[in-house]
Amino acid sequence: MDIYFSADVETDGPIPGPYSVLSFAIVVAGTYDGSNFIRPVNYDTFFYRELRPISDDFETEALQVNGLDRAKLLISGSDPKIVMEEAYEWIRKVSGSASPVLVAYPLSFDWTWLYWYFMRFSSKGSPFGHSRCFDIKTAVAVKSGRLVSESSRSRLPTALLPDRIHTHHALDDAIEQAEVFANVFEWDGK
């Protein structure tokens, strides 16, 4: 069985290493046994942390988008080594015998950051291996018969719209994404 985790990352720049994850959230988004998809009853099973930046570099534009106080996080943000160990253990515990799969919209941004952070800071690496991931944007394109370039969040078919709005708070956005993911998974494409 696969267990899906919707993830959202808020950062202070475009790439990991020179820049930092400031916050991230991971939310259980459903399970699939190859025949049946089961949407969670609620989105109360989540992991959320705010992290201490790992470098002095940042882009003002990124901070304006997410509204996080980088100066405050330099003092009160959690140590990335501790957080990534905790996140790894939380994912393994919640997964049980199922295989954890990371989902995001678009996957390329959030996966890049989380994979890099897990590999850099967790002694056990990534709980998602090097490739257990699912791009919601590509799924929307395939199911709707659209180009990937025409499958942005702002162009979602009405049937796929979430109940929540996109706030640029990692937990809000991970839950919003989990709703979209479940809607896409269950959608017949009409």
VOBAGU-466044 format. One line per 3 residues: number of its first residue (from 1); their letters; for each residue x, y, z of N, C-alpha, C. Coordinates in nm, 4 decimals, padded with zeros to 6 digits. Layout:
REM VOBAGU-466044
NUM	a	X/Y/Z/X/Y/Z/X/Y/Z  ...
This chain:
REM VOBAGU-466044
1	mdi	00.0838/-00.1174/00.0000/00.0000/00.0000/00.0000/00.0885/00.1239/00.0000  00.0458/00.2253/-00.0744/00.1112/00.3559/-00.0700/00.0343/00.4456/00.0257  00.1075/00.5259/00.1021/00.0466/00.6316/00.1815/00.1045/00.7624/00.1309
4	yfs	00.0154/00.8552/00.0976/00.0558/00.9812/00.0364/00.0650/01.0906/00.1412  00.1712/01.1699/00.1296/00.1945/01.2832/00.2179/00.2057/01.4096/00.1334  00.1130/01.5019/00.1525/00.1194/01.6313/00.0857/00.2191/01.7187/00.1604
7	adv	00.3095/01.7811/00.0865/00.4136/01.8629/00.1497/00.4166/02.0023/00.0898  00.4405/02.0997/00.1763/00.4616/02.2366/00.1307/00.5794/02.2945/00.2069  00.6626/02.3679/00.1351/00.7850/02.4253/00.1891/00.7834/02.5760/00.1661
10	etd	00.8202/02.6506/00.2675/00.8399/02.7953/00.2541/00.9881/02.8230/00.2758  01.0468/02.8969/00.1832/01.1920/02.9153/00.1821/01.2291/03.0636/00.1753  01.3598/03.0892/00.1829/01.4069/03.2273/00.1687/01.4844/03.2480/00.0387
13	gpi	01.4663/03.1567/-00.0574/01.5331/03.1690/-00.1867/01.4914/03.0575/-00.2797  01.5543/03.0489/-00.3982/01.5097/02.9554/-00.5011/01.5662/02.8135/-00.4943  01.6804/02.7937/-00.4276/01.7424/02.6605/-00.4268/01.7999/02.6283/-00.2890
16	pgp	01.7987/02.4977/-00.2522/01.8560/02.4600/-00.1226/02.0076/02.4657/-00.1244  02.0627/02.4890/-00.0073/02.2088/02.4971/00.0066/02.2481/02.6404/00.0309  02.2487/02.7209/-00.0768/02.2756/02.8635/-00.0540/02.1625/02.9310/00.0236
19	ysv	02.0415/02.8766/00.0108/01.9241/02.9330/00.0776/01.8655/02.8299/00.1729  01.7627/02.8704/00.2483/01.7139/02.7888/00.3592/01.5643/02.7619/00.3544  01.5247/02.6454/00.4076/01.3849/02.6186/00.4384/01.3545/02.6956/00.5667
22	lsf	01.2479/02.7735/00.5646/01.2064/02.8449/00.6851/01.0932/02.7715/00.7571  01.0083/02.7056/00.6796/00.9039/02.6233/00.7401/00.8612/02.5186/00.6392  00.8087/02.4082/00.6914/00.7479/02.3086/00.6033/00.6425/02.2319/00.6800
25	aiv	00.5491/02.1762/00.6020/00.4440/02.0929/00.6590/00.4264/01.9703/00.5719  00.3939/01.8593/00.6378/00.3650/01.7334/00.5695/00.2341/01.6821/00.6295  00.1374/01.6515/00.5408/00.0031/01.6132/00.5830/-00.0347/01.4819/00.5147
28	vag	-00.0945/01.3901/00.5880/-00.1432/01.2669/00.5258/-00.2533/01.3033/00.4267  -00.2376/01.2555/00.3023/-00.3282/01.2924/00.1934/-00.4092/01.1749/00.1402  -00.3873/01.0547/00.1912/-00.4647/00.9393/00.1478/-00.3801/00.8151/00.1332
31	tyd	-00.4474/00.7036/00.1043/-00.3788/00.5768/00.0803/-00.4346/00.5131/-00.0465  -00.3543/00.4252/-00.1065/-00.3948/00.3559/-00.2284/-00.3329/00.2172/-00.2274  -00.4172/00.1164/-00.2516/-00.3678/-00.0214/-00.2493/-00.3553/-00.0814/-00.3895
34	gsn	-00.3627/00.0025/-00.4916/-00.3573/-00.0449/-00.6293/-00.4953/-00.0557/-00.6915  -00.5975/-00.0556/-00.6065/-00.7360/-00.0597/-00.6542/-00.8212/00.0499/-00.5930  -00.8028/00.0744/-00.4646/-00.8881/00.1682/-00.3927/-00.8086/00.2815/-00.3303
37	fir	-00.8512/00.4038/-00.3607/-00.7956/00.5224/-00.2971/-00.8857/00.5588/-00.1801  -00.8253/00.5861/-00.0648/-00.9016/00.6279/00.0518/-00.8526/00.7661/00.0943  -00.9446/00.8610/00.0867/-00.9183/00.9985/00.1278/-00.9239/01.0047/00.2814
40	pvn	-00.8388/01.0844/00.3447/-00.8473/01.0944/00.4907/-00.9798/01.1593/00.5339  -01.0284/01.1220/00.6510/-01.1511/01.1795/00.7060/-01.1298/01.3275/00.7357  -01.0098/01.3611/00.7827/-00.9720/01.5003/00.8084/-00.8214/01.5121/00.7841
43	ydt	-00.7695/01.6304/00.8030/-00.6269/01.6541/00.7793/-00.5556/01.6886/00.9097  -00.5928/01.6160/01.0146/-00.5354/01.6392/01.1471/-00.4029/01.5660/01.1693  -00.3648/01.4790/01.0768/-00.2382/01.4071/01.0911/-00.1332/01.4813/01.0095
46	ffy	-00.0552/01.5630/01.0794/00.0420/01.6480/01.0100/00.1669/01.6693/01.0938  00.2711/01.7151/01.0236/00.3984/01.7534/01.0850/00.4282/01.8940/01.0354  00.4519/01.9885/01.1259/00.4836/02.1263/01.0876/00.5964/02.1775/01.1760
49	rel	00.6936/02.2420/01.1130/00.8027/02.3030/01.1880/00.8498/02.4304/01.1182  00.9039/02.5207/01.2010/00.9751/02.6390/01.1520/01.1216/02.6194/01.1868  01.2088/02.6434/01.0889/01.3504/02.6094/01.1025/01.4403/02.7320/01.1084
52	rpi	01.5538/02.7113/01.1722/01.6601/02.8116/01.1726/01.7270/02.8102/01.0349  01.7465/02.9276/00.9739/01.8154/02.9325/00.8445/01.9565/02.8737/00.8542  02.0022/02.8143/00.7412/02.1332/02.7488/00.7400/02.2420/02.8335/00.6755
55	sdd	02.2049/02.9498/00.6214/02.3051/03.0374/00.5595/02.2650/03.1824/00.5827  02.3531/03.2723/00.5428/02.3230/03.4154/00.5543/02.2506/03.4687/00.4312  02.2450/03.3898/00.3259/02.1838/03.4354/00.2008/02.0317/03.4245/00.2060
58	fet	01.9644/03.5236/00.1466/01.8191/03.5191/00.1327/01.7768/03.6192/00.0258  01.6582/03.5991/-00.0255/01.5995/03.6907/-00.1221/01.4778/03.7563/-00.0577  01.4767/03.8878/-00.0582/01.3674/03.9638/00.0024/01.2327/03.9235/-00.0561
61	eal	01.2282/03.8985/-00.1868/01.1021/03.8625/-00.2531/01.0422/03.7348/-00.1932  01.1260/03.6369/-00.1622/01.0773/03.5114/-00.1034/01.0154/03.5375/00.0332  01.0766/03.6234/00.1113/01.0246/03.6550/00.2446/00.8933/03.7323/00.2346
64	qvn	00.8803/03.8150/00.1332/00.7550/03.8890/00.1136/00.6408/03.7941/00.0788  00.6705/03.6870/00.0079/00.5675/03.5903/-00.0295/00.5191/03.5138/00.0929  00.6118/03.4613/00.1744/00.5687/03.3744/00.2847/00.5438/03.4483/00.4157
67	gld	00.5914/03.5715/00.4284/00.5640/03.6512/00.5475/00.6337/03.6050/00.6740  00.7288/03.5115/00.6618/00.8002/03.4631/00.7804/00.9081/03.5625/00.8226  00.9329/03.5716/00.9510/01.0320/03.6620/01.0072/01.1652/03.5874/01.0182
70	rak	01.2500/03.6067/00.9194/01.3770/03.5350/00.9129/01.4669/03.5682/01.0317  01.4696/03.6948/01.0716/01.5522/03.7362/01.1850/01.5082/03.6639/01.3121  01.3785/03.6497/01.3309/01.3264/03.5771/01.4475/01.3645/03.4295/01.4391
73	lli	01.3557/03.3704/01.3188/01.3885/03.2294/01.3022/01.5369/03.2007/01.3260  01.6235/03.2991/01.3025/01.7656/03.2820/01.3338/01.7854/03.2555/01.4828  01.6937/03.3079/01.5641/01.7026/03.2914/01.7094/01.6167/03.1749/01.7576
76	sgs	01.4931/03.1694/01.7101/01.3980/03.0731/01.7670/01.3646/02.9550/01.6764  01.4135/02.9547/01.5529/01.3856/02.8430/01.4624/01.4521/02.7151/01.5101  01.3908/02.6038/01.4792/01.4441/02.4736/01.5214/01.5650/02.4333/01.4375
79	dpk	01.6527/02.3558/01.4983/01.7731/02.3046/01.4327/01.7321/02.2078/01.3214  01.7744/02.2323/01.1965/01.7371/02.1438/01.0855/01.7734/01.9972/01.1094  01.8837/01.9697/01.1771/01.9218/01.8299/01.2035/01.8179/01.7609/01.2909
82	ivm	01.7729/01.8293/01.3932/01.6717/01.7716/01.4826/01.5391/01.7571/01.4089  01.4995/01.8610/01.3362/01.3711/01.8596/01.2652/01.3653/01.7490/01.1607  01.4706/01.7320/01.0830/01.4657/01.6310/00.9759/01.4678/01.4898/01.0336
85	eea	01.5348/01.4696/01.1463/01.5281/01.3393/01.2150/01.3855/01.3149/01.2647  01.3251/01.4184/01.3263/01.1878/01.4059/01.3756/01.0904/01.3799/01.2611  01.1076/01.4516/01.1503/01.0184/01.4341/01.0344/01.0312/01.2926/00.9788
88	yew	01.1537/01.2444/00.9667/01.1760/01.1080/00.9172/01.1026/01.0073/01.0058  01.1220/01.0176/01.1358/01.0606/00.9230/01.2290/00.9082/00.9339/01.2275  00.8562/01.0557/01.2187/00.7113/01.0753/01.2134/00.6528/01.0078/01.0888
91	irk	00.7154/01.0295/00.9739/00.6682/00.9695/00.8484/00.6714/00.8174/00.8576  00.7805/00.7601/00.9085/00.7904/00.6141/00.9213/00.6827/00.5595/01.0161  00.6596/00.6284/01.1287/00.5593/00.5838/01.2256/00.4196/00.5885/01.1640
94	vsg	00.3844/00.6996/01.0999/00.2522/00.7146/01.0399/00.2336/00.6151/00.9251  00.3392/00.5869/00.8503/00.3322/00.4963/00.7357/00.3103/00.3515/00.7773  00.3650/00.3123/00.8909/00.3570/00.1721/00.9302/00.4218/00.0864/00.8233
97	sas	00.3496/-00.0128/00.7711/00.4051/-00.1005/00.6678/00.3835/-00.0469/00.5263  00.3125/00.0661/00.5133/00.2885/00.1257/00.3806/00.4128/00.2004/00.3321  00.4203/00.2217/00.2010/00.5311/00.2977/00.1421/00.4939/00.4448/00.1337
100	pvl	00.5718/00.5329/00.1987/00.5403/00.6753/00.1921/00.5748/00.7351/00.0559  00.4815/00.8180/00.0052/00.4977/00.8862/-00.1235/00.4705/01.0345/-00.1005  00.5625/01.1201/-00.1425/00.5452/01.2641/-00.1278/00.4683/01.3188/-00.2469
103	vay	00.3671/01.4021/-00.2206/00.2926/01.4678/-00.3276/00.3006/01.6182/-00.3092  00.3046/01.6910/-00.4208/00.3073/01.8370/-00.4162/00.2609/01.8926/-00.5496  00.2326/02.0239/-00.5498/00.1787/02.0924/-00.6678/00.2469/02.2265/-00.6814
106	pls	00.3473/02.2406/-00.7630/00.4161/02.1373/-00.8383/00.5191/02.0667/-00.7504  00.5458/01.9452/-00.7845/00.6374/01.8612/-00.7082/00.7812/01.9126/-00.7118  00.8226/01.9656/-00.8252/00.9643/01.9978/-00.8463/01.0222/02.0893/-00.7389
109	fdw	00.9474/02.1856/-00.6912/00.9997/02.2778/-00.5904/01.0098/02.2101/-00.4537  00.8980/02.1613/-00.4025/00.8953/02.1055/-00.2676/00.9826/01.9809/-00.2542  00.9808/01.8936/-00.3576/01.0639/01.7730/-00.3547/01.2117/01.8100/-00.3456
112	twl	01.2547/01.9049/-00.4280/01.3958/01.9445/-00.4300/01.4423/01.9851/-00.2908  01.3647/02.0694/-00.2273/01.4019/02.1183/-00.0943/01.3996/02.0072/00.0095  01.2907/01.9328/00.0166/01.2802/01.8302/00.1203/01.3806/01.7173/00.1005
115	ywy	01.3985/01.6738/-00.0230/01.4968/01.5681/-00.0477/01.6366/01.6146/-00.0052  01.6724/01.7365/-00.0445/01.8040/01.7900/-00.0085/01.8180/01.7980/00.1432  01.7182/01.8490/00.2127/01.7239/01.8609/00.3583/01.7300/01.7243/00.4262
118	fmr	01.6486/01.6286/00.3777/01.6569/01.4945/00.4366/01.7962/01.4348/00.4161  01.8500/01.4465/00.2957/01.9811/01.3873/00.2679/02.0930/01.4590/00.3442  02.0789/01.5861/00.3639/02.1827/01.6652/00.4309/02.1758/01.6523/00.5835
121	fss	02.0527/01.6473/00.6383/02.0385/01.6597/00.7827/01.9856/01.5361/00.8553  01.9244/01.4415/00.7857/01.8746/01.3216/00.8529/01.9778/01.2098/00.8395  02.0098/01.1455/00.9495/02.1080/01.0373/00.9452/02.0567/00.9180/00.8644
124	kgs	01.9250/00.9099/00.8435/01.8660/00.7974/00.7698/01.8293/00.8332/00.6265  01.8570/00.9558/00.5850/01.8246/00.9970/00.4481/01.6781/01.0320/00.4332  01.6247/01.0061/00.3150/01.4866/01.0422/00.2841/01.3920/00.9260/00.3093
127	pfg	01.2813/00.9494/00.3811/01.1827/00.8430/00.4002/01.1083/00.8099/00.2704  01.1266/00.8934/00.1683/01.0634/00.8730/00.0381/01.1594/00.8110/-00.0633  01.2751/00.7635/-00.0124/01.3757/00.7107/-00.1041/01.4215/00.8211/-00.1970
130	hsr	01.4652/00.7824/-00.3166/01.5101/00.8846/-00.4120/01.4053/00.9145/-00.5187  01.2878/00.8446/-00.5122/01.1930/00.8670/-00.6212/01.0462/00.8407/-00.5899  01.0090/00.8184/-00.4638/00.8667/00.7946/-00.4346/00.7963/00.9286/-00.4194
133	cfd	00.7526/00.9805/-00.5338/00.6907/01.1122/-00.5367/00.5851/01.1187/-00.6471  00.4923/01.2114/-00.6328/00.3782/01.2221/-00.7229/00.3525/01.3699/-00.7484  00.3563/01.4107/-00.8759/00.3335/01.5504/-00.9135/00.1863/01.5716/-00.9464
136	ikt	00.1182/01.6494/-00.8643/-00.0243/01.6754/-00.8851/-00.0462/01.7509/-01.0156  00.0421/01.8407/-01.0516/00.0271/01.9189/-01.1744/00.0256/01.8277/-01.2971  00.1135/01.7302/-01.3013/00.1168/01.6350/-01.4130/-00.0106/01.5508/-01.4148
139	ava	-00.0577/01.5104/-01.2976/-00.1819/01.4322/-01.2903/-00.3001/01.5135/-01.3428  -00.3062/01.6412/-01.3088/-00.4128/01.7284/-01.3604/-00.4054/01.7346/-01.5121  -00.2847/01.7514/-01.5658/-00.2678/01.7583/-01.7117/-00.3151/01.6293/-01.7787
142	vks	-00.2748/01.5150/-01.7263/-00.3097/01.3865/-01.7866/-00.4605/01.3615/-01.7788  -00.5181/01.3812/-01.6601/-00.6608/01.3516/-01.6429/-00.7515/01.4492/-01.7167  -00.7071/01.5741/-01.7337/-00.7908/01.6739/-01.8000/-00.7629/01.6854/-01.9494
145	grl	-00.6583/01.6160/-01.9975/-00.6227/01.6248/-02.1386/-00.5635/01.7596/-02.1755  -00.4972/01.8221/-02.0797/-00.4350/01.9532/-02.1012/-00.2836/01.9396/-02.1086  -00.2209/02.0438/-02.1566/-00.0755/02.0530/-02.1492/-00.0341/02.0796/-02.0048
148	vse	00.0832/02.0379/-01.9668/00.1338/02.0681/-01.8328/00.1376/02.2196/-01.8132  00.1779/02.2926/-01.9155/00.1860/02.4385/-01.9057/00.0497/02.5047/-01.8852  -00.0570/02.4311/-01.9095/-00.1927/02.4837/-01.8899/-00.2593/02.4234/-01.7656
151	ssr	-00.1821/02.3630/-01.6800/-00.2378/02.2922/-01.5651/-00.1960/02.3533/-01.4315  -00.1782/02.4823/-01.4308/-00.1413/02.5503/-01.3062/-00.2595/02.5524/-01.2102  -00.2305/02.5826/-01.0876/-00.3328/02.5879/-00.9832/-00.4447/02.6856/-01.0189
154	srl	-00.4062/02.7962/-01.0788/-00.5055/02.8994/-01.1124/-00.6008/02.8543/-01.2238  -00.5682/02.7451/-01.2909/-00.6518/02.6959/-01.4017/-00.7156/02.5602/-01.3716  -00.7273/02.5275/-01.2444/-00.7866/02.3989/-01.2065/-00.9329/02.3928/-01.2496
157	pta	-00.9753/02.2780/-01.3030/-01.1179/02.2589/-01.3292/-01.1966/02.2711/-01.1979  -01.3170/02.3213/-01.2051/-01.4001/02.3437/-01.0869/-01.4108/02.2198/-00.9989  -01.4222/02.1029/-01.0593/-01.4380/01.9784/-00.9826/-01.3177/01.9486/-00.8936
160	llp	-01.2044/02.0100/-00.9203/-01.0815/01.9806/-00.8448/-01.0486/02.0851/-00.7392  -01.1246/02.1937/-00.7356/-01.0934/02.3022/-00.6433/-01.1057/02.2568/-00.4976  -01.0114/02.3012/-00.4133/-01.0161/02.2668/-00.2707/-01.1129/02.3587/-00.1966
163	dri	-01.1459/02.3212/-00.0732/-01.2285/02.4063/00.0127/-01.1470/02.5212/00.0699  -01.0167/02.5034/00.0793/-00.9288/02.6030/00.1404/-00.8634/02.6920/00.0351  -00.8118/02.8050/00.0817/-00.7403/02.8959/-00.0077/-00.5894/02.8812/00.0143
166	hth	-00.5131/02.9244/-00.0833/-00.3664/02.9201/-00.0771/-00.3189/03.0421/00.0017  -00.2541/03.0196/00.1174/-00.2159/03.1307/00.2057/-00.0654/03.1557/00.2119  00.0151/03.0645/00.1616/00.1611/03.0659/00.1749/00.2051/03.0395/00.3186
169	hal	00.1177/02.9806/00.3984/00.1570/02.9217/00.5265/00.1692/02.7725/00.4963  00.2812/02.7129/00.5305/00.3099/02.5752/00.4884/00.2004/02.4761/00.5278  00.1480/02.4860/00.6484/00.0456/02.3902/00.6894/-00.0848/02.4111/00.6126
172	dda	-00.1283/02.5353/00.6001/-00.2494/02.5638/00.5216/-00.2356/02.5097/00.3802  -00.1214/02.5360/00.3193/-00.1020/02.4995/00.1791/-00.0846/02.3486/00.1608  -00.0250/02.2809/00.2579/-00.0135/02.1345/00.2492/-00.1523/02.0706/00.2580
175	ieq	-00.2392/02.1257/00.3422/-00.3759/02.0735/00.3525/-00.4538/02.1042/00.2250  -00.4420/02.2262/00.1757/-00.5087/02.2632/00.0501/-00.4659/02.1689/-00.0628  -00.3380/02.1437/-00.0710/-00.2824/02.0537/-00.1723/-00.3328/01.9109/-00.1551
178	aev	-00.3453/01.8663/-00.0304/-00.3968/01.7320/-00.0032/-00.5402/01.7190/-00.0552  -00.6195/01.8235/-00.0386/-00.7566/01.8231/-00.0919/-00.7557/01.8131/-00.2440  -00.6716/01.8927/-00.3083/-00.6619/01.8886/-00.4545/-00.6168/01.7503/-00.4993
181	fan	-00.5166/01.6951/-00.4322/-00.4664/01.5624/-00.4656/-00.5785/01.4589/-00.4606  -00.6545/01.4569/-00.3513/-00.7645/01.3602/-00.3377/-00.8693/01.3836/-00.4467  -00.8995/01.5092/-00.4745/-00.9959/01.5408/-00.5809/-00.9481/01.4885/-00.7160
184	vfe	-00.8199/01.5079/-00.7447/-00.7626/01.4606/-00.8714/-00.7646/01.3082/-00.8767  -00.7247/01.2446/-00.7691/-00.7177/01.0978/-00.7660/-00.8543/01.0365/-00.7918  -00.9592/01.0971/-00.7362/-01.0956/01.0436/-00.7487/-01.1678/01.0896/-00.8752
187	wdg	-01.1155/01.1892/-00.9425/-01.1829/01.2522/-01.0575/-01.1833/01.1633/-01.1795  -01.2958/01.1597/-01.2493/-01.3057/01.0808/-01.3715/-01.2630/01.1595/-01.4955  -01.2245/01.2828/-01.4787/-01.1750/01.3643/-01.5906/-01.2826/01.4380/-01.6663
190	k	-01.4070/01.4275/-01.6228/-01.5175/01.4952/-01.6928/-01.5535/01.6251/-01.6256
